[in-house]
Structure formats: C-alpha cells, structure tokens
C-alpha cells in the first residue's frame, strides 16, 4: 500500500518544472499589462496649430524645442479648419492663434490622457509670456463619467466576452455550426447588454445606442469566432493561443485607457490591428464623433470575424474529408471513461 501511494506522487523535478512555468507565465502577464502602462508617454500625438504663418511657425518651433517628438503638427489657417480636424479624428486637439490670444482646443472624448497633456501645453504657453490660454473642450466626455473611467474599464469585458464564449461553447456544445450560432447569438445579446450598462446606467457613452451595440457585438463576435476557429483546427492549444493573444497583447495594447500614440513606439499602432484596440477606437468614434474615423477599425473587426469563420469552415472541411464528425461532450467523456 505504501509503495502504491508513493508511486502516485509526482516526482520533484516535475513539481519544479511546473513552478518555473507558472513563474514565467506570471512574469509574462505582468510584462504584458505593466509595460505599456509604465512606458506610456506623449509622442507623435497629432495636433493642429491654427493661425497666421508667422505665429504658427513660432509655436511649432516652441513645441519642438520644449517637447521634441511629442506632437505631429498640422498647421491650418483658421479655427474652423482646426475644429474640423478634431471632429474628423485627424488630430486630438489644436492650438488656436487666430484671435491673437492663444486658445487650446481639446477633445476629452478622444482621450482624457491626451486632453490632460494638452492642458499642460497650455500652461507652458502661459508661462512663455503669451498669457494663460483658454482651454476649450470641443468634444467632452459625458457629465456622468467626465474621466472616461467606464469606457476604459470596459476594455476587459470586451475581451473576456469573446474568450469566455468560445471556451464555454467549445466545452458544452457539440457541432461546429451550433457553436458558431451560439457565438453569434451571444455577441448580439452581449453587445446589447454591455452597451446598455455603459450608456444608460453608467452614462459613459453617448450617440446612437443601436450603433454602439453593433460595435460591441462585432468586437465580441470577432474574438469568439477567431477562437472557435483556432480550437476547431488546433484543439485546446489553438484556443489557448488565441486567448493569450487577445488577453496579453490585445487588451494592454488597445490604448483604450490612454491613446494608441501614448503607448511604446509601434506597439500602439500594432494594437489597433487586434480586436480590442479596433473595438475601443471604433466605439469612441460612434459614441462621440458621429462615426468619423471609423472605417479602418470597422474593417479590422470585420476581417477578424471573417478570418474566424474561415477557420471554422476549414476545420469543417477537414473533418468531412477524414470522415470524422465533431464528437459530443458526452461522447468525449464516455471515451475518456472507457480508456
């Protein structure tokens, strides 16, 4: 009996290997979430400067000297042109010199973090002797959520929604077609529910409820379909790989808590090609900017959804070619028990 009990114990090298694996995994999670947050800074932020050429040239030179690399400046002739660029999501804000007294125009709905950085620019302009500029919020956040906390916190549920849906459907539902139908239905109901919470309860969103719900639904569906397709082709390894990419790369690189341009160089742009980043930017566009600048993000989400469905279709064709159907969860359990 003692020998049998001893034989059931795992060898110490295996325990040590698992401990090292867990340590590496925990370190990877820490890097994925903490690195973008701690290295976030103002660089390459699109900014407009409006006014006569001599005045704009002086301000541009001052910005380049005081904060090199912080802004990508576009000069325009007047206030209307600067405001148009902000509303079209071409720039995050503007320095308006057309009246002779500097005015800083921000859009906190585009990014509270960038709006705060532009207010610091306004203070610096005031200290330079031009007088304290007036700061005007052209596209403010809702009064019920002036810091944008609800939208920033919504990044994680958007990612988890698709991951949890794929995981549960894979383990509890037999049949690829039924899994896809379940993911589609959940994307719709989840989109309606999450948007209702953000828009009507927390007051974090504005704009058309149905359009915003469609964005959230497309985000959930893009993630869920992709993970279902990976699982159908590669099994549990595919599901785990897809979940890791969405959670450890997509979520921290989404830029939803700050702005893509504030993340470490290149990573913010990369994050916009993953569902969480594209969904966050698209939701800002539909909620606060009448859909301006939404085309690229809509294309990214749609491409991920189609990619996932193509993977599902490829897995179905492979099963048909080999003459194997999708085993039901009950059959799988019976097989394991029999073994």
C-alpha positions in Angstrom: 0.0 0.0 0.0 2.8 2.4 0.9 4.6 1.6 -2.4 1.4 2.3 -4.3 0.8 5.6 -2.5 4.4 6.6 -3.2 4.0 5.7 -6.9 1.1 8.2 -7.2 3.2 11.1 -6.1 4.6 13.4 -8.7 8.4 13.5 -9.0 10.1 16.6 -7.6 11.6 17.6 -10.9 8.1 17.8 -12.4 7.0 20.0 -9.4 9.9 22.3 -10.0 9.2 22.5 -13.7 5.6 23.5 -13.1 6.7 26.1 -10.6 9.1 27.6 -13.1 6.4 27.5 -15.8 3.9 29.3 -13.5 6.6 31.9 -12.6 7.3 32.5 -16.3 3.6 32.8 -17.1 3.0 35.3 -14.2 6.0 37.3 -15.4 4.6 37.4 -18.9 1.3 38.7 -17.6 3.0 41.3 -15.6 5.0 42.5 -18.5 2.0 42.5 -20.8 0.0 44.7 -18.6 2.5 46.8 -16.7 5.0 47.6 -19.5 2.6 49.6 -21.7 1.2 51.4 -18.7 4.6 52.4 -17.2 6.1 53.4 -20.6 3.1 55.4 -21.8 4.2 58.9 -22.7 3.2 61.7 -25.1 4.9 61.1 -28.5 3.7 61.6 -32.1 0.3 63.0 -30.9 -1.5 64.6 -33.9 -2.0 68.2 -33.1 -3.3 71.2 -35.2 -2.0 74.7 -34.9 -4.3 77.4 -36.4 -3.4 81.0 -37.2 -1.2 83.2 -39.5 2.0 81.5 -40.7 4.4 83.6 -38.6 2.5 82.9 -35.4 2.1 79.2 -36.1 5.8 78.8 -37.0 6.8 80.3 -33.7 4.5 77.9 -31.7 5.6 74.9 -33.7 9.3 75.8 -33.0 8.5 76.2 -29.3 6.8 72.8 -29.2 9.7 71.1 -30.9 12.2 72.7 -28.6 10.3 72.1 -25.3 8.8 68.7 -26.1 10.7 67.1 -29.0 8.9 64.3 -30.7 5.8 64.8 -28.6 3.5 66.1 -31.4 2.9 65.7 -35.1 1.8 69.2 -36.0 -0.5 70.2 -38.8 -0.9 73.9 -39.5 -4.2 75.3 -40.7 -5.5 78.8 -41.4 -8.4 79.2 -39.0 -10.4 77.9 -36.1 -13.0 76.2 -38.3 -10.3 74.1 -40.0 -8.8 73.1 -36.7 -12.2 72.1 -35.3 -13.0 70.1 -38.4 -9.8 68.1 -38.0 -10.7 67.3 -34.4 -14.2 66.2 -35.2 -12.9 64.1 -38.0 -10.5 62.4 -35.6 -7.5 63.5 -37.6 -6.0 65.3 -34.6 -6.5 65.1 -30.8 -6.6 68.9 -30.3 -5.4 72.3 -31.5 -3.7 75.5 -30.5 -5.7 78.3 -31.9 -3.7 81.6 -32.6 -6.3 83.3 -34.9 -7.5 85.8 -32.3 -4.1 87.0 -31.1 -4.6 85.3 -27.8 -3.7 81.6 -27.7 -6.6 79.1 -27.2 -6.1 75.4 -26.7 -8.9 73.2 -28.0 -9.1 69.6 -26.6 -11.4 66.7 -27.1 -11.5 64.7 -23.9 -13.8 62.1 -25.5 -11.0 61.2 -27.9 -8.6 60.6 -25.0 -8.7 62.1 -21.5 -5.0 61.5 -21.1 -4.1 63.5 -24.3 -6.5 66.2 -23.2 -4.7 66.5 -19.9 -1.3 66.6 -21.8 -2.6 69.5 -23.9 -3.7 71.4 -20.8 -0.1 71.1 -19.7 0.9 72.6 -23.0 -1.5 75.5 -22.4 0.2 76.1 -19.0 3.6 76.1 -20.7 2.4 78.6 -23.3 1.1 80.9 -20.5 4.5 80.7 -18.8 6.2 81.8 -22.0 4.7 85.3 -21.7 1.8 84.9 -24.2 -0.7 84.9 -21.4 -2.6 81.9 -20.0 -4.5 80.3 -22.9 -8.2 79.5 -22.6 -8.8 75.7 -22.7 -12.0 74.7 -24.5 -13.3 71.1 -24.7 -14.8 70.7 -28.1 -15.9 67.1 -27.7 -16.3 66.5 -24.0 -16.9 63.2 -22.2 -20.4 62.7 -20.7 -21.2 64.6 -17.5 -21.9 61.3 -15.7 -18.4 60.0 -16.5 -16.1 63.0 -17.0 -12.9 61.0 -16.6 -14.0 58.2 -19.1 -13.5 55.6 -16.5 -16.4 53.4 -17.7 -15.2 53.2 -21.2 -11.6 52.4 -20.1 -12.8 49.7 -17.7 -15.0 48.2 -20.5 -11.9 47.1 -22.4 -11.5 44.0 -20.3 -15.2 42.8 -20.6 -15.0 43.2 -24.3 -12.0 40.8 -24.5 -13.3 38.4 -21.9 -16.7 38.2 -23.6 -15.3 36.6 -26.7 -12.9 34.4 -24.8 -15.5 33.0 -22.3 -18.0 32.5 -25.1 -15.5 30.4 -27.2 -14.4 28.4 -24.1 -17.9 27.5 -22.9 -19.3 26.8 -26.3 -16.4 24.5 -27.2 -16.8 22.5 -24.0 -20.6 22.4 -23.7 -21.9 22.5 -27.3 -21.3 19.8 -29.9 -21.3 20.7 -33.6 -19.3 23.5 -35.3 -22.5 25.1 -36.7 -24.2 25.2 -33.3 -21.1 26.7 -31.7 -21.0 29.5 -34.4 -24.7 30.1 -34.0 -24.3 30.3 -30.2 -21.4 32.7 -30.6 -23.4 34.9 -32.9 -26.4 35.0 -30.6 -24.2 35.7 -27.6 -22.4 38.5 -29.5 -25.8 40.2 -30.1 -27.2 39.8 -26.6 -23.8 40.6 -25.0 -23.5 43.7 -27.2 -27.0 44.9 -26.2 -26.4 44.2 -22.5 -22.9 45.8 -22.2 -23.8 48.9 -24.2 -27.0 49.4 -22.1 -24.8 49.2 -18.9 -22.2 51.7 -20.3 -24.7 54.1 -21.9 -27.8 54.1 -19.8 -26.6 53.1 -16.3 -23.0 54.4 -16.1 -23.5 57.2 -18.6 -20.1 56.5 -20.2 -21.3 56.5 -23.8 -23.3 58.9 -26.0 -24.6 58.6 -29.5 -26.9 56.0 -31.0 -27.5 53.0 -28.7 -28.0 50.5 -31.6 -24.9 51.6 -33.4 -22.8 51.3 -30.2 -24.4 47.9 -29.5 -23.4 46.8 -33.0 -19.8 47.8 -32.4 -19.6 45.8 -29.1 -21.3 42.8 -30.7 -18.9 42.9 -33.6 -16.0 43.0 -31.1 -17.3 40.0 -29.1 -18.0 38.1 -32.3 -14.6 38.8 -33.9 -12.9 37.4 -30.8 -15.2 34.4 -30.3 -15.2 33.4 -34.0 -11.4 33.5 -34.2 -11.0 31.4 -31.0 -13.6 28.9 -32.2 -11.8 28.6 -35.5 -8.4 28.1 -33.8 -9.9 25.5 -31.5 -11.6 23.7 -34.3 -8.3 23.4 -36.2 -5.7 23.0 -33.4 -7.7 21.9 -30.4 -7.2 23.2 -26.9 -3.8 24.6 -27.9 -5.4 26.8 -30.5 -8.0 28.0 -28.0 -5.3 28.8 -25.5 -3.1 30.6 -28.1 -5.9 32.7 -29.3 -7.0 33.7 -25.8 -3.4 34.6 -24.9 -3.0 36.9 -27.9 -6.3 38.6 -27.2 -5.7 39.0 -23.5 -1.9 39.5 -23.2 -1.5 41.6 -26.4 -4.9 42.9 -27.5 -6.1 44.2 -24.1 -3.0 46.1 -22.9 -2.2 47.4 -26.4 -5.7 48.6 -27.1 -4.9 52.2 -26.0 -8.4 52.5 -24.5 -7.1 53.8 -21.2 -4.9 56.4 -22.8 -4.3 56.6 -26.5 -2.6 54.4 -29.0 0.0 57.1 -29.7 0.9 57.2 -26.0 2.0 53.5 -25.9 5.6 52.5 -26.6 6.6 53.3 -30.1 5.0 51.0 -32.7 3.0 48.9 -30.2 0.1 51.3 -30.1 -0.3 51.0 -33.9 0.0 47.3 -33.7 -2.7 47.1 -31.1 -5.1 48.8 -33.4 -4.9 45.7 -35.7 -6.2 43.5 -32.9 -9.9 43.3 -31.9 -9.7 45.1 -28.5 -7.9 48.1 -29.9 -10.0 48.4 -33.0 -13.2 48.0 -30.9 -12.2 50.7 -28.5 -11.3 53.2 -31.2 -14.4 52.4 -33.2 -16.6 52.8 -30.1 -15.2 56.2 -29.4 -15.9 57.2 -33.0 -19.6 56.1 -32.9 -20.3 57.3 -29.4 -18.7 60.8 -29.6 -17.7 61.7 -33.2 -20.7 60.6 -35.3 -18.6 57.7 -36.7 -15.8 59.8 -38.0 -12.5 57.9 -38.5 -14.3 54.5 -38.0 -13.6 52.9 -41.4 -10.2 51.3 -40.7 -11.4 50.0 -37.3 -14.6 48.6 -38.7 -12.5 46.8 -41.4 -10.2 45.3 -38.8 -13.0 43.9 -36.7 -14.8 42.5 -39.8 -11.6 40.9 -41.0 -11.1 39.1 -37.7 -14.7 37.9 -37.8 -14.4 36.6 -41.3 -11.0 35.1 -40.5 -12.5 33.1 -37.7 -15.4 31.9 -39.8 -12.9 30.8 -42.5 -11.0 28.8 -39.9 -14.2 27.2 -38.8 -15.1 26.3 -42.4 -11.6 24.9 -43.0 -12.0 22.7 -39.9 -15.4 21.5 -41.1 -14.0 20.6 -44.5 -11.1 18.7 -42.9 -13.4 16.7 -40.7 -15.6 16.0 -43.7 -12.6 14.9 -45.7 -11.5 12.5 -43.0 -15.0 11.2 -42.3 -15.0 12.4 -38.7 -17.8 14.4 -37.1 -17.5 16.6 -34.1 -17.8 14.4 -31.0 -20.3 15.5 -28.5 -19.2 16.4 -25.0 -21.0 13.3 -23.6 -19.2 11.0 -26.2 -15.9 12.6 -25.3 -16.5 11.9 -21.6 -17.6 8.3 -22.4 -14.4 7.8 -24.4 -12.2 9.0 -21.6 -14.1 6.9 -19.1 -13.7 3.8 -21.3 -10.0 4.5 -21.6 
